[in-house]
Amino acid sequence: MGRVRSVWRIGKRSAIVQVLEPTGLWRMSDKVTNLLLLEHLTAIQSKLSSMANDIGDLKSDMRGLKSHMAGFMQSEVAQDGSMAAMQTRLERIERRLDLRD
């Protein structure tokens, strides 16, 4: 038997997946059955489904954070406008009372 490339394990069963032939080519081991491959694919599919759900949750969390950031930015813009209006009024008052240096 050649060098083993990888071993898959499901529960108590394990199967050699690929073996290196003397020719330098990798081949599937005879111990791999359709049932074992189906079990692996089912496990992979369930993990991908779980990951897809997690990514959906992360996306909704990001949308919430973006909306909060947008609210903070709007508040800051409103405060900047108020500050600019007060600065303009203060300059006008100083000019009328000749308080400028």
Number of C-alpha atoms within 10 A of each C-alpha: 8 12 11 14 13 11 11 14 12 11 5 5 8 13 17 16 18 21 20 16 13 10 6 9 9 16 13 12 15 11 12 15 11 9 9 17 14 11 13 15 12 12 13 12 12 12 12 12 12 12 12 12 12 11 12 12 11 12 12 11 11 12 11 12 12 12 11 12 12 12 12 12 12 12 12 12 12 12 12 12 12 12 12 12 12 12 12 11 12 12 13 12 13 12 11 10 8 9 9 9 4
